[in-house]
């Protein structure tokens, strides 16, 4: 029964993704149809709905295809390296958090499991679905600290998410004229700020809420939650570790933006690095909400909306191409992650790591 519900739930979300993508493509192709009608001397309003759709879908796919196929390797390959840098820095950050919990695991093993998570992130919900698998394989690297291993994945995600939100909030200041002049962008800005303060409150409670730990400690059935909070507090009490995690996260965020800077230059988009420094993190954070597999559809809609703002006026076709090309780079590393997954499955059980001697 549960498996049927899970299948139906996944099918429903895939359907939502397909409808979102269809809606995005249709809206963009309709704009292309309007341009073709104007160049041909036709009045778009006088055409029937069927004629409008037929014209739009006759020219739209070809226009998008032309943009995608014009991608130059001189830009795409460095953008791929930027994605690889984010994966590597993310694995390094998680490695530090595991070591902070006394879980002795090599960086090579941490990177391997992170690549497995990257593989599953390619099609699971949101852009963080692979963390579930990452936590599962992380627990196999320890015998006594399984709760702490799972918690390290949670802490890694929350701290990384918070740093991305902080990155976006910082670059909201020089872009306030862009974000406040458009109603849609203002709403997305307020939503991002809401996520930022919610995440800040969660970090404070998890890392410094000793009162909550004491309350949960009275209930034997909540032992695992109590241990998770203790693991969070253990991380928060190490300022040098927190500084390292923060610096790694900010460097990771920089590579995320750099990927889009390279692709936007390849597409000839008139958008500055500072503008991308606020748009990209905002979209990454919002699309990480588990609505569709890998955030597909949600992410593309956001790029079309934000880049189509009057001050930027990026054509919808190019905004969609920017998102799809960046996602293609993500999928390349997800495909590489499948090799790590197969290698992990084919090897014998890994040696159980033990906490280092104090």
SULVENHU-V511683 format. One record per residue. N is the residue number from 1. NEAR is the number of other ideal C-beta (glycine too) atoms within 12 Angstrom. Layout:
[[N/NEAR] [N/NEAR]]
This chain:
[[1/7] [2/8] [3/9] [4/10] [5/11] [6/13] [7/13] [8/14] [9/17] [10/21] [11/15] [12/18] [13/28] [14/23] [15/17] [16/24] [17/31] [18/18] [19/20] [20/27] [21/29] [22/19] [23/20] [24/35] [25/31] [26/23] [27/27] [28/39] [29/31] [30/29] [31/31] [32/35] [33/34] [34/25] [35/22] [36/26] [37/24] [38/16] [39/13] [40/14] [41/9] [42/18] [43/12] [44/24] [45/12] [46/11] [47/21] [48/12] [49/14] [50/11] [51/20] [52/27] [53/21] [54/18] [55/27] [56/32] [57/24] [58/18] [59/27] [60/32] [61/20] [62/18] [63/28] [64/32] [65/19] [66/17] [67/30] [68/26] [69/14] [70/20] [71/29] [72/18] [73/12] [74/13] [75/28] [76/26] [77/19] [78/23] [79/37] [80/30] [81/20] [82/33] [83/38] [84/30] [85/26] [86/39] [87/39] [88/26] [89/33] [90/43] [91/38] [92/28] [93/41] [94/47] [95/34] [96/32] [97/43] [98/44] [99/31] [100/36] [101/41] [102/24] [103/38] [104/25] [105/38] [106/18] [107/20] [108/19] [109/31] [110/38] [111/30] [112/34] [113/43] [114/47] [115/37] [116/38] [117/39] [118/42] [119/35] [120/31] [121/41] [122/32] [123/28] [124/31] [125/31] [126/32] [127/39] [128/34] [129/31] [130/40] [131/36] [132/23] [133/31] [134/43] [135/34] [136/21] [137/37] [138/41] [139/29] [140/29] [141/39] [142/31] [143/19] [144/18] [145/32] [146/26] [147/28] [148/37] [149/41] [150/34] [151/39] [152/43] [153/41] [154/33] [155/42] [156/43] [157/38] [158/36] [159/42] [160/41] [161/37] [162/34] [163/36] [164/42] [165/36] [166/29] [167/34] [168/39] [169/31] [170/24] [171/31] [172/30] [173/17] [174/16] [175/34] [176/20] [177/20] [178/32] [179/32] [180/19] [181/16] [182/23] [183/14] [184/22] [185/32] [186/22] [187/19] [188/33] [189/36] [190/20] [191/24] [192/40] [193/24] [194/19] [195/30] [196/29] [197/18] [198/20] [199/29] [200/23] [201/17] [202/25] [203/31] [204/20] [205/22] [206/31] [207/34] [208/21] [209/21] [210/20] [211/14] [212/24] [213/27] [214/15] [215/15] [216/23] [217/18] [218/14] [219/14] [220/10] [221/10] [222/19] [223/16] [224/18] [225/24] [226/25] [227/24] [228/32] [229/33] [230/30] [231/35] [232/38] [233/29] [234/28] [235/37] [236/27] [237/16] [238/22] [239/13] [240/13] [241/27] [242/27] [243/14] [244/23] [245/38] [246/24] [247/20] [248/30] [249/36] [250/29] [251/25] [252/36] [253/41] [254/28] [255/32] [256/41] [257/38] [258/30] [259/40] [260/47] [261/29] [262/33] [263/43] [264/35] [265/25] [266/28] [267/35] [268/18] [269/32] [270/16] [271/34] [272/21] [273/21] [274/20] [275/33] [276/39] [277/33] [278/41] [279/48] [280/43] [281/43] [282/46] [283/40] [284/41] [285/41] [286/36] [287/40] [288/34] [289/23] [290/25] [291/28] [292/32] [293/35] [294/34] [295/38] [296/38] [297/32] [298/36] [299/40] [300/37] [301/35] [302/38] [303/46] [304/36] [305/31] [306/43] [307/40] [308/30] [309/31] [310/15] [311/22] [312/32] [313/17] [314/32] [315/28] [316/37] [317/39] [318/35] [319/39] [320/41] [321/37] [322/46] [323/46] [324/32] [325/37] [326/46] [327/37] [328/24] [329/38] [330/38] [331/23] [332/27] [333/37] [334/33] [335/22] [336/26] [337/35] [338/24] [339/19] [340/33] [341/29] [342/16] [343/20] [344/29] [345/18] [346/10] [347/15] [348/9] [349/12] [350/23] [351/15] [352/19] [353/27] [354/15] [355/21] [356/15] [357/6] [358/4]]
